[in-house]
Amino acid sequence: GNDPQTLMKHTGLALHKAKANGKNQLQVFTEALNAEAHYKLFVESNLRRALIQNELDVFYQPKLCLRTGMLLGMEALLRWHHPEKGMISPDKFISVAEETGLIIPIGKWVTREACRMSKQLTVLGHRPLQMAINLSPKQFSDPDLVGAITTILQEEQLNPALLELELTESLLLDATDATRQQLISLKSLGLTLAMDDFGTGYSSLSYLKKFPIDVIKIDRSFI
């Protein structure tokens, strides 16, 4: 930077990156940080519009029994159809959605879409299929999380047993008393709780005693 304003701006970006990487970090400013900041700004402003203008979509990945080939359920995966950029994968925008809090309304929208699809498949002649959706740790900061999911299940008239919520290891690792209570309340609705990517970080079998987990999805590296 050749002037105080630019130097302070770039210092701020480096500081933000250092904090994001954890404490006691040294981060030198690079143009990549500048590009990252511009991209985040682009995503945030466009993502707000995407939720309103129906640019978001849910793809469904089948869950099959390897022994019989039978379809056991589906996993709902979020995608973003940007009018200019085309298809944007979750790894390009979910972190920004979490930082800005947009993940809360987006998460509710995905839950409703997944419940509707489960009902539609039954109408088309499939046997009732369990639908799995991913929950971000940020969504647990929403005090209305349990109430919102309860309302969606009631309004869409879906059996709670047909909804599986996939939780991250970091959520369980840093769980507060409030988070534990939310998990217990979700479990009491009759939902299935799954732990995603088990074995990649600080995974411990003690999680299975502390929390009402029904399913563990073992990471491929662990296998």
C-alpha positions as CSV (number, residue, x, y, z in Angstrom):
1,G,0.0,0.0,0.0
2,N,1.2,3.5,-0.9
3,D,-1.1,5.4,1.5
4,P,-2.4,5.0,5.1
5,Q,-5.9,4.0,4.0
6,T,-4.8,1.2,1.8
7,L,-2.3,0.0,4.4
8,M,-4.9,-0.1,7.2
9,K,-7.4,-1.9,4.9
10,H,-4.8,-4.6,4.0
11,T,-3.8,-4.9,7.6
12,G,-7.4,-5.5,8.6
13,L,-7.8,-8.2,6.0
14,A,-4.6,-10.0,7.2
15,L,-5.8,-9.6,10.8
16,H,-9.2,-11.1,9.9
17,K,-7.5,-14.0,8.2
18,A,-5.2,-14.7,11.1
19,K,-8.2,-14.8,13.5
20,A,-10.1,-17.1,11.1
21,N,-7.1,-19.5,11.2
22,G,-6.9,-19.6,14.9
23,K,-5.1,-17.7,17.6
24,N,-1.3,-16.9,17.7
25,Q,-1.1,-16.7,13.9
26,L,1.2,-14.6,11.7
27,Q,-0.5,-13.6,8.5
28,V,1.1,-11.5,5.8
29,F,-1.2,-9.6,3.4
30,T,-1.3,-10.9,-0.2
31,E,-3.5,-10.0,-3.1
32,A,-5.2,-13.4,-2.6
33,L,-6.7,-12.0,0.6
34,N,-8.0,-9.0,-1.4
35,A,-9.6,-11.3,-3.9
36,E,-11.1,-13.4,-1.2
37,A,-12.6,-10.3,0.5
38,H,-14.2,-9.2,-2.8
39,Y,-15.5,-12.7,-3.4
40,K,-17.1,-12.8,0.0
41,L,-18.8,-9.4,-0.6
42,F,-20.1,-10.7,-3.9
43,V,-21.4,-13.9,-2.4
44,E,-23.1,-12.1,0.5
45,S,-24.9,-9.6,-1.6
46,N,-26.0,-12.1,-4.2
47,L,-26.9,-14.8,-1.8
48,R,-29.5,-12.6,-0.1
49,R,-31.1,-12.1,-3.5
50,A,-30.8,-15.8,-4.4
51,L,-33.0,-16.9,-1.5
52,I,-35.8,-14.5,-2.6
53,Q,-35.6,-15.1,-6.3
54,N,-35.5,-18.9,-6.1
55,E,-32.0,-19.4,-7.4
56,L,-31.3,-22.1,-4.8
57,D,-32.0,-25.7,-5.6
58,V,-31.8,-29.0,-3.7
59,F,-30.2,-32.1,-5.3
60,Y,-30.9,-35.5,-3.9
61,Q,-28.2,-38.1,-3.5
62,P,-29.6,-41.7,-3.1
63,K,-28.5,-43.8,-0.2
64,L,-28.3,-47.4,-1.3
65,C,-27.9,-50.8,0.5
66,L,-24.8,-52.3,-0.9
67,R,-26.0,-55.8,-0.4
68,T,-29.3,-55.5,-2.1
69,G,-29.2,-52.3,-4.1
70,M,-32.4,-51.2,-2.5
71,L,-33.0,-47.4,-2.1
72,L,-32.9,-46.7,1.6
73,G,-33.2,-42.9,1.6
74,M,-31.9,-39.6,0.2
75,E,-29.5,-36.9,1.2
76,A,-30.5,-33.3,0.4
77,L,-27.6,-31.3,-1.1
78,L,-27.8,-27.5,-1.6
79,R,-26.8,-25.9,-4.9
80,W,-26.9,-22.3,-6.2
81,H,-27.9,-21.5,-9.8
82,H,-26.4,-18.0,-10.2
83,P,-27.8,-16.2,-13.3
84,E,-24.3,-15.1,-14.5
85,K,-21.8,-17.4,-12.7
86,G,-23.8,-20.6,-13.3
87,M,-23.8,-23.5,-10.8
88,I,-22.0,-22.6,-7.6
89,S,-21.1,-25.5,-5.3
90,P,-21.7,-25.3,-1.5
91,D,-18.0,-25.1,-0.6
92,K,-18.0,-21.7,-2.4
93,F,-20.7,-20.1,-0.4
94,I,-21.7,-22.0,2.7
95,S,-18.9,-20.5,4.8
96,V,-20.1,-17.0,3.9
97,A,-23.7,-17.9,4.7
98,E,-22.5,-19.0,8.1
99,E,-20.5,-15.9,8.8
100,T,-23.4,-13.6,7.8
101,G,-26.2,-15.7,9.5
102,L,-27.9,-16.3,6.1
103,I,-27.5,-20.1,6.8
104,I,-30.4,-19.9,9.3
105,P,-33.1,-18.9,6.7
106,I,-31.4,-21.0,4.0
107,G,-31.4,-24.0,6.4
108,K,-35.1,-23.7,7.1
109,W,-35.8,-23.5,3.3
110,V,-33.8,-26.6,2.7
111,T,-35.6,-28.5,5.5
112,R,-39.0,-27.6,4.0
113,E,-37.9,-28.6,0.4
114,A,-36.6,-31.9,1.6
115,C,-39.8,-32.7,3.5
116,R,-41.8,-31.9,0.5
117,M,-39.7,-34.1,-1.7
118,S,-40.1,-37.0,0.7
119,K,-43.9,-36.6,0.5
120,Q,-43.8,-36.3,-3.3
121,L,-41.8,-39.5,-3.7
122,T,-44.5,-41.3,-1.6
123,V,-47.2,-39.9,-3.8
124,L,-45.3,-41.2,-6.9
125,G,-45.4,-44.7,-5.5
126,H,-42.2,-45.1,-3.6
127,R,-42.2,-46.5,-0.1
128,P,-41.6,-43.8,2.6
129,L,-37.9,-42.8,2.3
130,Q,-35.9,-41.1,5.0
131,M,-34.5,-37.7,4.0
132,A,-31.2,-36.5,5.4
133,I,-30.2,-32.8,5.7
134,N,-27.0,-31.2,7.0
135,L,-27.2,-28.8,9.9
136,S,-24.6,-26.2,10.4
137,P,-23.3,-25.4,13.9
138,K,-24.4,-21.8,13.2
139,Q,-28.0,-22.9,12.9
140,F,-27.9,-23.9,16.6
141,S,-27.4,-20.3,17.5
142,D,-31.0,-19.8,16.4
143,P,-33.2,-20.1,19.5
144,D,-36.1,-21.0,17.2
145,L,-34.4,-24.0,15.5
146,V,-36.5,-26.7,17.2
147,G,-39.7,-24.7,16.9
148,A,-39.0,-24.1,13.2
149,I,-38.4,-27.7,12.4
150,T,-41.4,-28.7,14.4
151,T,-43.6,-26.3,12.4
152,I,-42.2,-27.5,9.1
153,L,-42.9,-31.1,9.9
154,Q,-46.4,-30.3,11.0
155,E,-47.2,-28.1,8.0
156,E,-45.7,-30.5,5.5
157,Q,-47.4,-33.4,7.3
158,L,-44.2,-35.5,7.3
159,N,-43.6,-38.3,9.8
160,P,-40.6,-37.1,11.9
161,A,-39.0,-40.6,11.6
162,L,-38.4,-39.8,7.9
163,L,-36.1,-36.8,8.7
164,E,-32.4,-37.3,9.6
165,L,-30.3,-34.4,10.7
166,E,-26.6,-34.7,10.1
167,L,-24.4,-32.9,12.7
168,T,-20.8,-31.9,12.4
169,E,-18.1,-33.0,14.8
170,S,-17.2,-29.4,15.7
171,L,-20.8,-28.9,16.9
172,L,-20.6,-31.8,19.4
173,L,-17.0,-30.8,20.4
174,D,-18.0,-27.3,21.3
175,A,-21.6,-28.0,22.4
176,T,-23.0,-25.8,25.1
177,D,-25.7,-26.7,27.5
178,A,-28.2,-24.9,25.2
179,T,-27.0,-27.0,22.2
180,R,-27.3,-30.2,24.2
181,Q,-30.9,-29.2,25.1
182,Q,-31.7,-28.5,21.5
183,L,-30.4,-31.9,20.4
184,I,-32.4,-33.6,23.1
185,S,-35.5,-31.6,22.0
186,L,-34.9,-32.5,18.4
187,K,-34.5,-36.2,19.3
188,S,-37.8,-36.1,21.3
189,L,-39.6,-35.1,18.1
190,G,-38.8,-38.5,16.7
191,L,-36.1,-37.4,14.3
192,T,-32.9,-39.4,13.6
193,L,-29.6,-37.7,14.5
194,A,-26.4,-38.6,12.6
195,M,-22.8,-37.6,13.2
196,D,-21.1,-36.7,9.9
197,D,-17.5,-37.5,8.9
198,F,-16.7,-39.5,12.0
199,G,-13.0,-40.1,12.3
200,T,-11.6,-37.0,10.7
201,G,-10.8,-34.9,13.7
202,Y,-11.3,-35.4,17.5
203,S,-13.9,-38.1,17.0
204,S,-14.4,-40.1,20.1
205,L,-16.8,-42.9,21.0
206,S,-17.7,-40.8,24.1
207,Y,-19.8,-38.6,21.8
208,L,-22.2,-41.5,21.4
209,K,-22.7,-41.6,25.2
210,K,-23.0,-37.8,25.7
211,F,-25.4,-37.1,22.8
212,P,-28.5,-38.9,21.5
213,I,-26.8,-40.0,18.2
214,D,-28.5,-42.7,16.1
215,V,-26.1,-42.9,13.1
216,I,-22.4,-42.3,12.5
217,K,-21.2,-41.7,9.0
218,I,-17.6,-42.9,9.0
219,D,-15.2,-40.9,6.9
220,R,-13.5,-42.6,4.0
221,S,-10.1,-41.8,5.4
222,F,-11.0,-43.6,8.7
223,I,-12.1,-46.7,6.8
